[in-house]
């Protein structure tokens, strides 16, 4: 009896059968151990893999990541597997998303761990009958592969080929990190062009990023849907992030201040307050009181942080609101910097790379109430 794969192949036109055969031969080389997940490292490899699936009308979903995978990433991959025949996970630490003084050199690179996580998740997906597909490939390029004309640098006035979307990328995170969204949009445009997915998946935690990506897809008429997955949180409310590994034990306990502040602001809205002063005043009270409490402690125990912003913004433009229109809702978001531990104790867990300053972001969507 012929295999199912052989039976399916016989139903396809000769060109599709030839391409499928070529892909099977070409990609036997590198897979994640204990899995069938292919590791693709070049643009040509991805395009060769992708072509027969396009001709065969198989849906492909892309989950872009910078590695250091956590449950937030895995929730997006699960969603992609429910809706697509093939899931591609990209793992690439994009230097264009980091400012000159930011933590690129210390960003956690966890390739072996990420591969084990993906292999385990793929086995779980195989056992779940509700999925349309599984993880088919990981795209793990080098910077020279992603920037074939050479990486243009991280400076604001760098010369090169960029994608910039304004003014949405100039406010909030963009005001503090002036090249961040330029880097995000540029690398995502590259990934979208390379993989050519039908759907792409991003987490709600990076809310301004989701607005930028949606705008890019709309304005450049890219043929794909942008799917946004809910923020995944720790039991105490801290939003999962790859950068949480920097916190260490002491700062980890205090890191919930941002989520608590946003929840306090959300409560004002849910209780019927629509004006900016009432909503953001509740958030500011939480951050101010928390910092005051920390400063009463000795340097050996306290945690210092600096609030960058607490925002109440329009859900489509990220422009600040003086009052929420209950028909449209809004977005509460914030960013703060957890400063390095002031007086480390012997043997204290300071976090990855010795506990540098950690920038935390979070948001809550205020849903329309009318």
Helices and strands as residue ranges (DSSP letters): H 4-10, H 14-26, E 38-40, H 43-55, E 60-65, H 71-83, E 86-91, G 95-97, H 111-127, E 134-139, H 143-146, G 168-170, H 173-176, H 180-195, E 199-203, H 207-219, E 225-229, G 242-246, H 248-254, H 257-270, H 276-295, E 305-313, E 330-338, G 352-354, E 358-366
